[in-house]
Amino acid sequence: MTELTTLPGAHPYASHAPIFTVDHRHRGELARDLLRMDVCEGTLGLRTLVVHLHAVGPASDGSAGDLSYLDGEIVHLGSTLDVTIGPPSGERKIFHGVVSALELGFTEGGPPIVSLYAEDALMKLRISERTARYESLSDADIVREVASAHGLAFEAHGVTGPTNPLVQQWEESDLAFARGRAVRLNAELWADDDDKIHLAERGDRPGTEITLVQGNELIAAELRADVAHQRTKVTYRGWDDKAVEAATGDAEVAIVQAEVAGGGKLGPDVVGDIFSKSDLVRSRRDTLTSATARAYAEAEMRRRARGFVTVEGTTSGTPELVPGAKLDLRRVGRPFEGAGYRCTYAQHSYDLTTGYRTRFRAERPELAS
């Protein structure tokens, strides 16, 4: 008889099934009746959760008038919902938010299904639409004021940028407006498990370092190096009313080289070798000073250069793989090999067929030489 051998501290029957907490109370019923779960998040926040549940439980008789999860006793609109997943000693909370929608579905020959939809603290910003003006504030300070209006704490991480003489919000949701301010500086926006709003430059966003080996944790991947959106130089133009002169700012490959340690080939350099004219010039009505023009140009150059090499992959379930995670890919081919990838999107899924899977998108500015 062959002995079962496990690593020290390992659990031979460890489960990756999600654990649900509703209004600070553990609810095993949701795990018992779970058909599928998806948790999604990108670099501009609003983490979302969708849970599909078998509506005929032990306490229901299967009739339309006696289905589970519809009486509000276990979960209801407005419930706080937390999801933790991962093996023992490796669990991670992958969602914290509020139930925003409840759905019941019937199909011919199939069981009734109750679906729960939930969103994190940024939902408060999403459902608030208004017109407002902000004077003599940086983009980080503007987002701080928006978060404060909803009673949410705020923290900026390394976000630099000019002071804006005047910024106007016109019949726009607070989330769309805050995202717009983040995009201008190529910053990232998210809410943590304590409902605190964060705004960070990519290099200042906390992220776990993860090594993914193709054929092991990394079970599928598509990698690409693409020069279509690479530019050797980016220029932003506007008009300075006070100085009565053009406001202009430039950015070149040097600002990207400063954040790369690998010594590989950068997108702006590669596109410059292929096409003699690959500059980008844009004009913006809200570019009122040269400092603003330069900040916008640098953000655009970084955004494009960082997306030179991309990967879309699937792992066998990685709870710590969230936007901001730092990835080191192994056995994926020499040009794509190595560290320097940053996760920009993650989807954690669980179903009864494949179990736990994490699908992700990541990017880096260099192609290994």
C-alpha positions as CSV (number, residue, x, y, z in Angstrom):
1,M,0.0,0.0,0.0
2,T,1.4,3.4,-1.0
3,E,1.6,6.0,1.7
4,L,0.2,9.4,1.2
5,T,3.1,11.9,1.3
6,T,2.5,15.6,2.0
7,L,4.8,18.5,2.6
8,P,5.3,19.6,6.2
9,G,2.4,21.6,7.3
10,A,0.3,20.8,4.2
11,H,-3.3,19.6,4.3
12,P,-3.9,16.5,2.2
13,Y,-7.6,17.4,1.9
14,A,-7.3,21.2,1.7
15,S,-10.2,22.9,0.1
16,H,-10.2,26.0,-2.1
17,A,-14.0,26.5,-1.8
18,P,-15.0,30.0,-0.8
19,I,-16.2,30.9,2.6
20,F,-19.0,33.5,2.9
21,T,-19.7,35.9,5.7
22,V,-23.0,37.9,5.7
23,D,-23.4,40.9,8.0
24,H,-20.3,39.6,10.0
25,R,-21.8,36.1,10.4
26,H,-20.5,33.0,8.8
27,R,-23.0,31.5,6.4
28,G,-22.2,27.9,5.3
29,E,-25.5,27.7,3.4
30,L,-24.1,29.9,0.6
31,A,-21.1,27.6,0.2
32,R,-23.3,24.5,0.3
33,D,-25.6,25.8,-2.5
34,L,-23.0,27.6,-4.5
35,L,-23.0,26.9,-8.3
36,R,-20.6,29.6,-9.5
37,M,-18.8,32.7,-8.1
38,D,-16.9,35.5,-9.9
39,V,-15.0,38.3,-8.3
40,C,-13.5,40.9,-10.7
41,E,-11.4,44.1,-10.4
42,G,-9.3,46.3,-12.6
43,T,-6.8,49.1,-11.9
44,L,-9.6,51.7,-11.6
45,G,-11.4,49.9,-8.9
46,L,-15.0,48.9,-8.1
47,R,-14.5,45.2,-7.2
48,T,-17.6,43.3,-8.1
49,L,-19.0,39.9,-7.0
50,V,-21.6,37.7,-8.6
51,V,-22.7,34.5,-6.8
52,H,-25.1,32.0,-8.4
53,L,-26.9,29.7,-5.9
54,H,-29.1,26.7,-6.1
55,A,-32.5,28.0,-4.9
56,V,-33.8,24.6,-3.7
57,G,-32.2,23.9,-0.4
58,P,-32.9,21.4,2.4
59,A,-35.4,23.8,4.0
60,S,-37.4,24.4,0.8
61,D,-39.8,22.2,-1.0
62,G,-38.9,23.4,-4.5
63,S,-42.1,25.3,-5.1
64,A,-41.9,28.8,-6.5
65,G,-43.3,30.1,-3.2
66,D,-40.7,28.3,-1.0
67,L,-37.3,29.0,-2.5
68,S,-34.1,29.7,-0.6
69,Y,-32.5,33.2,-0.2
70,L,-35.6,35.2,-1.1
71,D,-37.1,35.8,2.4
72,G,-34.2,38.1,3.5
73,E,-33.3,35.9,6.5
74,I,-29.9,34.9,5.3
75,V,-29.0,37.7,2.8
76,H,-30.9,40.8,1.5
77,L,-30.3,43.9,-0.5
78,G,-27.8,46.0,1.6
79,S,-26.2,43.1,3.4
80,T,-22.5,43.3,3.9
81,L,-20.9,40.3,2.1
82,D,-17.3,39.0,2.6
83,V,-15.7,36.2,0.7
84,T,-12.5,34.4,1.7
85,I,-10.8,31.7,-0.4
86,G,-7.7,29.6,-0.4
87,P,-6.2,26.6,1.4
88,P,-5.8,26.5,5.2
89,S,-3.0,28.9,6.3
90,G,-3.2,30.5,2.8
91,E,-6.7,32.0,2.9
92,R,-7.2,35.5,1.6
93,K,-10.3,37.8,1.7
94,I,-11.0,38.5,-2.0
95,F,-14.2,40.5,-1.6
96,H,-15.7,42.9,0.9
97,G,-18.8,44.9,-0.1
98,V,-22.5,45.3,-0.1
99,V,-25.2,43.3,-1.9
100,S,-26.7,45.6,-4.6
101,A,-28.9,43.2,-6.6
102,L,-30.9,40.0,-6.1
103,E,-32.0,37.9,-9.1
104,L,-34.1,34.8,-9.6
105,G,-33.9,32.8,-12.8
106,F,-35.8,29.8,-14.2
107,T,-34.9,27.6,-17.2
108,E,-36.8,24.7,-18.7
109,G,-35.7,21.5,-17.1
110,G,-33.3,23.2,-14.8
111,P,-33.4,24.2,-11.1
112,P,-34.3,27.8,-10.1
113,I,-31.2,29.9,-9.5
114,V,-30.8,32.9,-7.1
115,S,-28.0,35.3,-8.1
116,L,-26.4,37.8,-5.7
117,Y,-24.6,40.9,-7.1
118,A,-22.4,43.0,-4.8
119,E,-19.9,45.9,-5.1
120,D,-17.2,47.3,-2.8
121,A,-17.1,50.8,-1.2
122,L,-16.7,52.5,-4.5
123,M,-20.4,51.8,-5.1
124,K,-21.1,54.8,-3.0
125,L,-19.3,56.9,-5.6
126,R,-21.0,55.1,-8.5
127,I,-24.5,55.9,-7.5
128,S,-23.9,59.6,-6.7
129,E,-24.2,61.9,-9.7
130,R,-23.7,65.6,-9.4
131,T,-22.3,68.9,-10.7
132,A,-19.4,70.5,-8.7
133,R,-16.3,72.7,-9.1
134,Y,-12.9,72.3,-7.5
135,E,-10.5,75.2,-7.4
136,S,-6.7,75.3,-6.8
137,L,-6.5,71.5,-6.0
138,S,-4.3,68.7,-7.2
139,D,-6.0,65.6,-8.7
140,A,-5.2,63.7,-5.5
141,D,-6.9,66.4,-3.4
142,I,-9.9,66.4,-5.7
143,V,-10.4,62.6,-5.2
144,R,-9.9,63.1,-1.4
145,E,-12.8,65.6,-1.4
146,V,-15.0,63.2,-3.3
147,A,-14.2,60.4,-0.9
148,S,-14.8,62.7,2.1
149,A,-18.2,63.7,0.7
150,H,-19.2,60.0,1.2
151,G,-17.7,59.6,4.6
152,L,-14.9,57.5,3.3
153,A,-11.2,57.7,4.4
154,F,-8.7,58.4,1.7
155,E,-5.0,57.9,1.1
156,A,-2.7,58.9,-1.8
157,H,0.4,57.0,-2.5
158,G,3.1,58.8,-4.5
159,V,0.7,60.6,-6.8
160,T,2.3,63.8,-8.1
161,G,0.8,66.3,-10.4
162,P,0.1,70.0,-10.8
163,T,-2.4,72.1,-8.9
164,N,-5.4,72.6,-11.1
165,P,-6.8,76.2,-11.2
166,L,-10.3,75.0,-11.9
167,V,-11.9,71.6,-12.4
168,Q,-15.6,71.2,-13.1
169,Q,-17.7,68.1,-12.7
170,W,-20.8,68.1,-15.0
171,E,-23.7,65.7,-14.2
172,E,-21.3,62.9,-13.8
173,S,-21.1,60.1,-11.2
174,D,-18.4,60.6,-8.5
175,L,-16.8,57.3,-9.5
176,A,-16.5,58.3,-13.2
177,F,-15.2,61.7,-12.2
178,A,-12.6,60.2,-9.8
179,R,-11.6,57.7,-12.4
180,G,-11.1,60.5,-14.9
181,R,-8.7,62.3,-12.5
182,A,-6.8,59.1,-12.0
183,V,-6.5,58.4,-15.7
184,R,-5.0,61.8,-16.4
185,L,-2.0,60.9,-14.2
186,N,-2.1,57.2,-15.1
187,A,-2.8,56.5,-11.4
188,E,-4.7,53.5,-10.0
189,L,-7.9,53.7,-7.8
190,W,-9.3,51.1,-5.4
191,A,-11.1,50.5,-2.1
192,D,-9.6,48.2,0.6
193,D,-11.4,45.9,3.0
194,D,-11.8,48.7,5.5
195,D,-13.7,50.8,2.9
196,K,-10.7,53.2,2.6
197,I,-10.2,54.7,-0.9
198,H,-6.7,54.7,-2.3
199,L,-5.1,56.6,-5.2
200,A,-1.6,55.5,-6.2
201,E,1.0,55.8,-8.9
202,R,1.7,52.3,-10.2
203,G,5.1,51.9,-8.5
204,D,3.7,52.9,-5.2
205,R,0.7,50.6,-5.1
206,P,1.3,47.7,-2.7
207,G,1.4,44.3,-4.4
208,T,2.4,40.8,-3.6
209,E,5.4,39.3,-5.5
210,I,4.2,36.1,-7.2
211,T,6.2,33.6,-9.3
212,L,4.1,31.7,-11.9
213,V,5.5,28.7,-13.7
214,Q,4.0,27.6,-17.0
215,G,2.8,24.1,-16.6
216,N,2.5,24.4,-12.9
217,E,0.6,27.3,-11.3
218,L,0.2,28.9,-14.7
219,I,-2.1,26.6,-16.6
220,A,-2.8,28.8,-19.7
221,A,-1.3,32.0,-21.1
222,E,-1.2,34.2,-24.2
223,L,1.7,36.7,-24.3
224,R,2.2,39.5,-26.8
225,A,4.6,42.2,-27.6
226,D,2.9,44.9,-29.7
227,V,4.2,48.2,-31.0
228,A,0.8,49.5,-32.3
229,H,0.4,51.9,-29.4
230,Q,4.0,52.7,-28.7
231,R,5.3,56.2,-29.4
232,T,8.8,57.7,-29.2
233,K,7.6,61.0,-27.9
234,V,4.4,62.4,-26.5
235,T,3.5,66.1,-26.5
236,Y,0.5,67.7,-24.9
237,R,-0.6,71.2,-25.8
238,G,-3.0,73.7,-24.2
239,W,-3.3,77.4,-23.5
240,D,-2.2,79.4,-20.5
241,D,-4.7,82.3,-20.1
242,K,-2.7,84.1,-17.4
243,A,0.6,84.1,-19.3
244,V,-1.3,84.5,-22.7
245,E,0.9,81.8,-24.3
246,A,0.8,78.2,-25.4
247,A,1.2,75.6,-22.7
248,T,3.3,72.7,-23.9
249,G,4.8,69.6,-22.2
250,D,6.8,66.7,-23.6
251,A,7.7,63.2,-22.5
252,E,10.2,60.8,-24.1
253,V,11.5,57.3,-23.4
254,A,13.8,58.5,-20.6
255,I,11.0,58.5,-18.0
256,V,10.2,54.9,-18.8
257,Q,13.9,53.8,-18.6
258,A,14.0,55.2,-15.1
259,E,11.6,52.6,-13.8
260,V,13.0,49.6,-15.6
261,A,15.8,47.5,-14.2
262,G,15.8,44.6,-16.6
263,G,17.8,46.1,-19.4
264,G,15.5,44.7,-22.1
265,K,14.0,46.4,-25.2
266,L,11.5,49.1,-24.5
267,G,8.4,49.7,-26.7
268,P,9.3,53.3,-27.6
269,D,12.8,52.3,-28.7
270,V,11.5,49.4,-30.8
271,V,8.8,51.4,-32.6
272,G,11.5,54.1,-33.2
273,D,13.6,51.5,-35.0
274,I,10.7,50.4,-37.2
275,F,9.0,53.8,-38.0
276,S,10.9,57.0,-38.4
277,K,7.8,59.1,-37.4
278,S,6.0,57.8,-34.3
279,D,5.4,60.8,-32.2
280,L,2.0,61.6,-30.6
281,V,0.7,65.2,-30.2
282,R,-2.5,66.0,-28.4
283,S,-4.4,69.1,-27.4
284,R,-6.6,69.4,-24.3
285,R,-8.9,72.2,-23.3
286,D,-8.1,71.6,-19.6
287,T,-4.3,71.9,-20.1
288,L,-3.9,75.4,-18.7
289,T,-0.3,75.4,-17.7
290,S,3.0,73.8,-19.0
291,A,3.2,71.9,-15.7
292,T,-0.1,70.3,-16.4
293,A,0.8,69.6,-20.1
294,R,4.0,67.9,-18.9
295,A,2.2,65.8,-16.3
296,Y,-0.3,64.6,-18.9
297,A,2.4,63.8,-21.4
298,E,4.4,61.8,-19.0
299,A,1.3,59.9,-17.8
300,E,0.4,59.0,-21.4
301,M,4.0,57.9,-22.3
302,R,4.1,55.7,-19.2
303,R,0.7,54.2,-19.9
304,R,1.6,53.3,-23.5
305,A,5.1,52.0,-22.7
306,R,4.0,49.9,-19.8
307,G,1.5,48.1,-22.1
308,F,4.2,47.0,-24.6
309,V,4.3,43.4,-23.4
310,T,1.0,41.9,-22.2
311,V,-0.1,38.5,-20.9
312,E,-3.6,37.1,-20.4
313,G,-3.4,34.0,-18.2
314,T,-5.1,31.5,-16.0
315,T,-3.8,30.0,-12.8
316,S,-5.1,27.1,-10.7
317,G,-6.4,29.6,-8.1
318,T,-4.2,32.4,-6.7
319,P,-6.0,34.4,-4.0
320,E,-3.2,37.1,-3.8
321,L,-3.3,37.7,-7.5
322,V,-5.1,41.1,-7.6
323,P,-4.4,44.4,-9.4
324,G,-1.0,45.6,-8.3
325,A,0.5,42.2,-7.9
326,K,4.1,41.8,-9.2
327,L,4.6,38.8,-11.4
328,D,7.6,36.8,-12.4
329,L,6.7,34.4,-15.3
330,R,8.8,31.3,-15.9
331,R,9.0,28.8,-18.8
332,V,7.1,31.2,-21.1
333,G,9.7,31.8,-23.8
334,R,12.8,33.9,-23.7
335,P,11.4,37.2,-24.9
336,F,8.7,37.1,-22.2
337,E,10.6,35.4,-19.4
338,G,11.2,37.0,-16.1
339,A,9.9,39.6,-13.7
340,G,8.6,43.1,-14.2
341,Y,4.9,42.3,-14.9
342,R,2.2,44.1,-13.0
343,C,-1.3,42.7,-12.8
344,T,-3.9,45.1,-14.2
345,Y,-7.1,42.9,-14.0
346,A,-8.0,39.8,-12.0
347,Q,-11.1,37.5,-12.0
348,H,-11.4,34.9,-9.3
349,S,-13.9,32.2,-10.3
350,Y,-15.2,29.1,-8.6
351,D,-17.6,26.5,-9.9
352,L,-18.5,22.9,-9.4
353,T,-16.7,21.7,-12.6
354,T,-13.2,23.3,-12.6
355,G,-13.1,24.5,-9.0
356,Y,-11.0,27.6,-8.2
357,R,-9.4,29.5,-11.1
358,T,-7.9,33.0,-11.4
359,R,-7.8,34.7,-14.7
360,F,-5.6,37.8,-15.0
361,R,-4.1,40.4,-17.3
362,A,-0.7,41.8,-16.7
363,E,1.8,44.0,-18.6
364,R,5.4,45.2,-18.5
365,P,7.3,47.8,-20.6
366,E,10.2,45.6,-21.8
367,L,10.9,42.6,-24.0
368,A,13.7,40.4,-22.6
369,S,16.8,40.5,-24.8
